[in-house]
Amino acid sequence: MREMQLIYMSKPFGYDELTLNNILSVARTANKRDGITGALISRHDMFIQLLEGPRDRVAAAFARIQRDNRHVDIVELWSSDIEARLFKNWEMHHDPARPWIWTAEQVRNGTVQNASASDLLAVFSRIAAETPAMPALPD
């Protein structure tokens, strides 16, 4: 089965901790069921998410996201077939945007939408390298 990665960006519609926790909970449940892994970078002005897994399931997850009214201005930034996953042990890693990611001004000016695939993957690769392995769930 062919696997792919997809990176998209959106703007949150009503960003608060409760909404974010709900998004993460629903995503983790659906992703575990569908064999999808990935990471979400979030803050008040942006969501940037990398999804990875079987092509048909990633496409279906992205279609659900596009119908989700907690996201506006959804833009697919990049997608491609892959040989290996970056977040193979994470149904959905959450990474609050850190200062080295994009500034609010860069987001407003379109830097993220205009970023190259290698720039986008570099951000997620750095997050993956800095992310400890997901703790094992108790039996």
C-alpha positions in Angstrom: 0.0 0.0 0.0 1.4 3.4 -1.0 2.0 5.9 1.8 2.0 9.6 1.5 2.6 12.8 3.5 0.4 15.8 3.2 1.0 19.2 4.8 -1.7 21.8 5.0 -2.3 25.1 6.7 -5.4 26.7 8.1 -6.5 29.4 10.4 -8.3 28.4 13.6 -11.9 29.6 14.0 -12.1 30.2 17.7 -8.8 29.2 19.2 -8.8 28.2 22.8 -7.4 25.3 24.9 -10.8 23.4 25.0 -11.1 23.6 21.1 -7.5 22.5 20.6 -7.8 19.6 23.0 -11.0 18.5 21.3 -9.3 18.7 17.9 -6.3 16.6 19.2 -8.6 14.0 20.9 -10.7 13.5 17.8 -7.7 13.4 15.5 -5.9 10.9 17.6 -8.8 8.5 17.8 -9.5 8.7 14.0 -5.8 8.5 13.1 -5.3 5.4 15.3 -8.3 3.8 13.6 -7.0 4.7 10.2 -3.3 4.1 10.6 -2.4 7.7 10.2 0.4 9.5 12.1 1.6 13.1 12.1 2.0 16.4 13.9 0.1 19.6 14.5 1.8 22.9 14.9 -0.7 25.3 16.5 -1.2 28.8 17.8 -3.8 31.5 17.7 -3.2 32.5 14.1 -2.4 29.1 12.4 -2.6 25.4 12.3 0.0 23.6 10.2 -0.4 19.9 10.1 1.5 17.0 8.6 -0.5 13.8 8.0 1.2 10.6 6.9 -0.1 7.1 6.1 -2.0 5.2 3.5 -2.8 7.5 0.6 -6.6 6.8 0.6 -6.8 7.3 4.4 -4.8 10.5 4.4 -7.0 11.9 1.6 -10.1 11.0 3.6 -8.7 12.6 6.7 -7.9 15.8 4.8 -11.4 15.8 3.3 -12.9 15.6 6.9 -10.6 18.5 7.9 -11.9 20.6 5.0 -15.4 20.1 6.3 -14.5 21.0 9.9 -15.8 24.4 10.8 -13.0 24.9 13.4 -10.7 25.6 10.4 -10.9 28.4 7.9 -8.8 29.2 4.8 -7.5 25.7 4.5 -4.7 25.4 2.0 -2.9 22.2 1.0 0.8 23.2 0.9 2.4 19.9 -0.2 1.9 16.2 -0.7 3.9 13.4 -1.9 4.5 9.6 -1.7 7.0 8.7 1.0 9.3 5.9 1.9 9.3 6.4 5.7 7.2 8.3 8.2 8.6 11.1 10.4 6.1 10.6 13.3 5.6 6.8 13.0 4.7 6.4 16.7 2.4 9.4 17.1 -1.2 9.4 16.1 -1.0 13.2 16.4 1.9 14.9 18.0 1.0 18.4 19.2 3.7 21.0 19.0 2.8 24.6 20.0 4.5 26.9 17.6 7.9 27.9 18.9 9.8 31.1 18.1 12.0 29.4 15.5 9.0 28.4 13.5 7.3 31.3 11.7 6.5 34.7 13.3 2.9 36.1 13.2 4.2 38.7 10.7 5.6 36.0 8.4 2.3 34.1 8.6 0.3 37.3 7.7 2.8 38.0 4.8 2.3 34.5 3.2 5.7 33.1 4.1 4.2 29.7 5.0 2.1 29.4 1.9 5.1 30.3 -0.2 7.5 28.0 1.6 9.2 25.3 -0.5 8.5 21.6 0.2 12.0 21.2 1.6 11.4 24.2 4.0 8.2 22.7 5.2 9.7 19.3 5.7 12.7 20.8 7.5 10.3 22.2 10.1 8.6 18.9 10.7 11.9 17.0 10.6 13.3 19.2 13.3 10.2 18.7 15.4 10.4 14.9 14.9 14.1 14.9 15.9 13.3 16.9 19.1 10.3 14.7 20.0 10.8 11.9 22.4 9.2 8.6 21.6 5.6 8.3 22.5 5.3 6.6 25.9 3.9 3.1 25.8 0.3 2.7 26.9 -0.3 0.4 29.9 -1.6 -3.0 29.1 
